[in-house]
Amino acid sequence: MDTEAQSTERDRSSHPAGPEDTSGGPGPEERSRSALAGRLAGRLPGGRATAALLFVLLLLTVLSTFVARPFQIPSGSMEPALRTGDRVLVLKLAYRFGAGPQRGDVVVFDGSGYFGNADYIKRVVGVGGDRVVCCDKDGRIRVNGRTVDESGFLFPGESASAVPFDVVVPEQRLFVLGDHRGSSSDSRDRLGSPGGGMVPVSRVIGRADWIVSPFGRATRLHRPDAYARVPEPSARADAAHQGEGTHG
């Protein structure tokens, strides 16, 4: 028989208010952390208010670095969806877990060495392996042999492109266009430059998911249905373009 265990059990029952009891108050570790926080706050000008502000700034920095960040629209190249001065929230985690950009996504990317030493915002029209052609007999873009109706987001009165092109997007690259084609400098303008106007997926900062200001324009940015019926790249889709001319 374990006499030590029996003795311990008796001791506990005979001293209900002893040191083993918990009353819900702060324990030694909590008191130590509170004292440390108090000492640190006491060394800062402004005390606890300054400490709280620094914590908020640190939290915002972490969120901006790893989760999401605001981006101000610098031009009218994405009208009518996005206007100059709008601020959008760019989700940096959108493509961090295996999923890559999809046709129709509005993405922010680092244009250094490809577009210019700045961040840009454009719509993804073609992904790796896609064949993108403009324009068909109706003046519309075709992706992998399928005509894409861009009327839901293209700037009113504009054609899909005044510049004809017929490109196959390399793997891990993106073919991007602005919605306001007449005011957008995009993949079409760099077809003959290094990289062929295609943006490396590794340069994508994130997906623009929300307009957050001005407050009256706050809304979610949805991927348009126009690309939903585009087939995946294949020899059949590529062959569908054989014999077709391009029209400006």
Residue, then its C-alpha position, 0 to 999 in steps of 0.5 A: m500500500d502506498t502510505e505516502a499517497q494516503s498521507t498526501e490525500r489526508d493532508r489535502s482534505s484537512h487543509p482546504a484553504g492551503p497553498e494548493d488551492t486556486s482562488g482565480g487570482p493571478g499566479p506568480e508568473e502572471r504577477s511577474r509578467s505584469a510587473l515586467a510590463g509595468r517596468l517597461a511602460g514606466r521607462l517609456p515617455g507617456g507610460r502605458a499609452t505609449a506602450a500600447l501604441l507601440f504594440v499596435l504599430l508592431l501588430l500593423t507592421v506584422l500584418s502588412t509584411f505577412v498578411a495584407r497591405p493597402f495599395q493606392i491606385p496610381s492611375g486610371s488604367m484599371e477603370p471603371a473598377l478602380r479609380t485613381g486614388d482608391r485604396v485597395l486591400v491586397l491579400k498577401l496570403a492569397y497565393r502563399f499556400g500552393a494556389g497561384p493567380q487565376r485568370g481574372d484576378v486583379v493582382v499587385f506585383d513588383g515591376s522592377g526589371y520588367f515594367g519599371n521600378a514600382d508596384y503595378i496593379k493589373r488583371v490576369v488574362g493568361v497564366g502559364g501555358d495559355r495562348v492569348v490572342c487578340c483579336d477575333k473577328d468580333g474584336r474580342i480576346r481569345v484564351n485557349g481557343r475560347t472567346v472571353d466576354e470582357s464587357g463586364f469590366l472593360f472600360p465602356g466604349e473601348s475594344a479589347s486591344a488596339v494592338p494585335f498579339d498572339v502569345v503563349v504564356p511561359e510557365q510561372r509567368l502571367f500575361v496582364l492587362g489593365d481594364h482601361r486598355g487605352s490608358s494602360s501600360d501592360s504586357r502588350d507594350r513589352l512583348g519585344s522586351p526582356g521577359g516578353g511582357m510576362v510577369p513572373v509569378s514570384r513578383v506578385i505581391g498579392r491579390a486585390d480583394w477589397i476597395v477600402s477607401p473612399f468609404g462610399r466606394a468600399t466593396r469586395l472585388h470579385r473574379p469575373d465569370a468571363y474566364a470561367r469557361v476558358p479551357e486549360p491549355s492543350a494541343r487542341a486549344d492551340a490548334a483551334h487558332q491555326g489558320e486564324g488571323t489577328h485583327g487590330 
